[in-house]
C-alpha cells in the first residue's frame, strides 16, 4: 500500500470511529434497551418480516424538559373496571391516583392505573401503568397514544420521564391485545419525547 492510500485509509478509520462514538452517545440507556429488546427474535413484538430489516426504533431526541416532578394524589376508594383493548380482552384495572405536573408553563393531570390481573405476578407487584394521548398522535407518534411504566411509591410525588414513553405492541403486530388509552388521559400539548411512530414498509 502506497503512502497516499495508507493516509486515506487511516483518515477513514478515524472518521468511522468518531462517527461510531457519536452514534453510541446519541442513545440514552432507555433507547439502547428498547432497541436491544426489539432486535431479540425470542421476545421482539415485531413481525418476522419487519424483524429481518429492523435497524432501530425512531425516537425523539432526549429532552430534559419532559422529565417532570409530578404531585401524586392517591384514589384508594376507586372501584376496579374492565379496560377496553384492541381485542375482545378486558383486563381489570383500578385507578391508583392522579398525577399533576407543570409542562411549559401549564398544569396537566393524568390518571395512573394498576393492572389487577398481573399484580400478583413476580416483578409486577409495584407496577403502575400510565397511558396517555397527546397532539403528536397520528403524526410524529402512534395514533393510539403511548405508555409509560412507573413504580408504586410511598412518596406524594413521583418523577415522570416522557422520554421513556413507548408504543403499544399492537403498533408492531396486530396479534397483541393492547389497552386503549382512556380519553381523560389526553394532554392538549405535543409531547416530543419517547418513541415515535413505527414506519411500516
FENWO-V741713 format. One record per pair of residues at least 24 apart in sequence whose C-alpha atoms are under 7 Angstrom apart, sorted by the first residue. I is the first residue (numbers start at 1). J is the second residue. If there is no record, write none. Layout:
i=[I & I]
j=[J & J]
This chain:
i=[30 & 45 & 45 & 45 & 46 & 46 & 47 & 58 & 58 & 59 & 59 & 59 & 60 & 60 & 60 & 60 & 60 & 61 & 62 & 62 & 63 & 66 & 66 & 66 & 66 & 67 & 67 & 67 & 67 & 68 & 68 & 68 & 68 & 69 & 69 & 69 & 69 & 69 & 70 & 70 & 70 & 70 & 70 & 70 & 70 & 71 & 71 & 71 & 71 & 71 & 71 & 72 & 72 & 72 & 72 & 72 & 72 & 72 & 73 & 73 & 73 & 73 & 74 & 83 & 84 & 84 & 85 & 85 & 85 & 85 & 86 & 86 & 86 & 86 & 87 & 89 & 91 & 92 & 92 & 110 & 111 & 126 & 126 & 127 & 127 & 128 & 131 & 131 & 132 & 132 & 132 & 133 & 133 & 133 & 133 & 134 & 134 & 134 & 134 & 134 & 134 & 135 & 135 & 135 & 136 & 136 & 140 & 140 & 141 & 141 & 142 & 142 & 142 & 145 & 162 & 162 & 163 & 163 & 164 & 165 & 165 & 166 & 166 & 167]
j=[164 & 169 & 172 & 173 & 172 & 173 & 173 & 195 & 196 & 194 & 195 & 196 & 192 & 193 & 194 & 195 & 196 & 193 & 163 & 193 & 193 & 161 & 162 & 163 & 193 & 159 & 160 & 161 & 162 & 101 & 159 & 160 & 161 & 101 & 157 & 158 & 159 & 160 & 99 & 100 & 101 & 157 & 158 & 159 & 160 & 99 & 100 & 101 & 156 & 157 & 158 & 97 & 98 & 99 & 100 & 156 & 157 & 158 & 97 & 98 & 99 & 156 & 98 & 179 & 179 & 180 & 177 & 178 & 179 & 180 & 177 & 178 & 179 & 180 & 177 & 177 & 117 & 116 & 117 & 185 & 185 & 151 & 152 & 151 & 152 & 152 & 181 & 185 & 181 & 185 & 186 & 181 & 185 & 186 & 187 & 186 & 187 & 188 & 189 & 190 & 191 & 188 & 189 & 190 & 190 & 191 & 196 & 197 & 196 & 197 & 167 & 196 & 197 & 181 & 193 & 194 & 193 & 194 & 194 & 194 & 195 & 194 & 195 & 195]
